[in-house]
Amino acid sequence: LKEPANYGKAAKRMYNLFRYAGQHAEAVYLRELFDEPATALYGVAALLDTLNQAMKPDSTVDPDDVAAQADRLVIQVIGALEGADEEEIVKLLLQLRGTVADGPGSETWKRNVKAARDRVFVTVNNFFRSRLTALPAIQAFIEEAQQAEED
């Protein structure tokens, strides 16, 4: 895994590798990770990118639609997370929603969307890293892949 490591992408690729190699227990474990509520944050990250495009100066998207979508993102995060991660991401999304009125292309909007996107990435990445390294066979696979990259 190259830095910055993306453990979500690695999980998708390892799922296929383990499946094709006949290591079905590992493949099933990996597949089930994508049914976990925290993986819904992948969609949040994608929607943040969409909202960012909608807030460009040449966009024809109504800012009220952007604000409504930000509200839906908050609900999605509340359904997917709990605790400190939920609180921090919801706070960032509410700050982002509050900057819709600043208009397309504002620096505040850009900073807030980047902060929200970065935090969502860290949360999803931490989720996958902890789950991938919890299974010894997958942990060993990751270590072998990292060693091969270093050689």
Beta strands, then each sheet from edge to edge (+ up, - down):
end
